[in-house]
Each structure stands twice: as structure tokens, then as C-alpha cells.
Amino acid sequence: MDFSSQEKARRLAEVGHYYAHLHNRFWSAIHEAGITPRRYQPSEFAGLLHLGISFTNLSKSGAGMVHQIAAASIDVPGFKARLSFRPS
């Protein structure tokens, strides 16, 4: 399962963790939905690979809202390659 977005959120760009805004309910929601065995913290996102969960963005260099991201920063081939990766 991959959680993807078109761009880096500003908070991700600032701290390096997905869904890290103080009021973001992502981590609670995936736990309450039974996707994860416990509520993970944003800083633990890399540890979810062993559960088959990954995170990626179409634009690795832009941050902000979609309309603020330069089209040239969108890496469709790289995005497709990341989606086809299967951890062993």
C-alpha cells in the first residue's frame, strides 16, 4: 500500500516526516482502520515498510500546495519506479 501525494507538504519539507502536522489525524486514522497494529508517530514512517506501507510524492523538490509546484519538478517515471518497488 502506498500513500502518495503530488507534492511535499510544507511540514514534510520542514521536518522530514510524512503527515507530521500537529493536527493531522492520518496516523490515528490508519491505526483505527486496522491498517497498522499501533498508532505510529510521523518520525516512524520508514518503519512501516515491513508492513508493506510506503510513502512517496510526485515532486521531490517542490513543497507547498499543488498549484505552487513547478511542472518541471514532477517526476512521473521516478514515481512509477517507486510504486513498482517491492521490499524483500
C-alpha positions in Angstrom: 0.0 0.0 0.0 1.4 3.3 -1.0 0.3 6.7 0.3 1.1 9.2 -2.4 0.7 12.9 -2.9 1.5 15.3 -5.7 3.8 17.4 -3.7 5.6 17.6 -0.3 3.6 19.3 2.3 5.4 22.2 3.9 5.6 20.3 7.2 7.2 17.3 5.5 9.7 19.7 3.9 10.4 21.2 7.3 10.8 18.1 9.5 11.3 15.3 7.0 8.3 13.2 8.2 5.0 12.5 6.4 1.7 13.8 7.8 3.6 15.5 10.7 1.4 18.5 11.2 0.2 18.6 14.9 -3.5 18.4 13.9 -3.1 15.8 11.2 -5.2 12.7 12.0 -3.5 10.4 9.4 -1.6 8.3 11.9 -4.6 7.8 14.2 -6.9 7.0 11.2 -4.7 4.3 9.8 -4.4 2.7 13.2 -8.1 2.9 13.9 -8.9 1.4 10.5 -6.7 -1.6 11.4 -4.0 -0.9 8.8 -1.3 -0.6 11.5 -1.1 -2.6 14.7 -0.5 0.5 16.8 -0.5 4.3 16.4 2.8 5.3 14.8 4.4 8.7 15.1 5.3 10.6 11.9 9.0 10.1 12.6 8.5 6.3 12.4 7.2 6.3 8.8 10.2 4.4 7.4 9.5 1.6 9.8 6.2 0.9 8.1 7.9 -0.7 5.1 7.9 -4.0 6.9 4.1 -3.8 7.0 4.1 -3.2 3.2 3.3 0.5 3.6 5.2 3.2 1.8 5.0 7.0 1.2 6.0 8.9 -1.9 5.5 12.2 -3.8 5.3 13.0 -7.5 7.5 16.1 -6.8 10.6 15.5 -4.6 11.9 19.1 -4.9 8.7 21.2 -4.6 6.8 21.9 -1.4 3.5 23.6 -0.8 0.2 23.3 -2.5 -0.2 21.7 -5.9 -0.7 24.9 -7.8 2.6 26.2 -6.3 4.7 23.3 -7.7 6.6 23.8 -10.9 5.5 21.2 -13.6 9.2 20.6 -14.3 9.6 19.2 -10.8 7.1 16.4 -11.4 8.9 13.1 -11.9 6.4 10.6 -13.4 9.0 8.0 -14.3 10.6 8.1 -10.9 7.1 7.9 -9.3 6.2 4.8 -11.3 9.5 3.2 -10.4 8.9 3.8 -6.7 5.5 2.3 -6.9 6.8 -0.9 -8.5 9.4 -1.3 -5.8 8.7 -4.4 -3.5 10.7 -4.6 -0.3 12.1 -8.1 0.4 
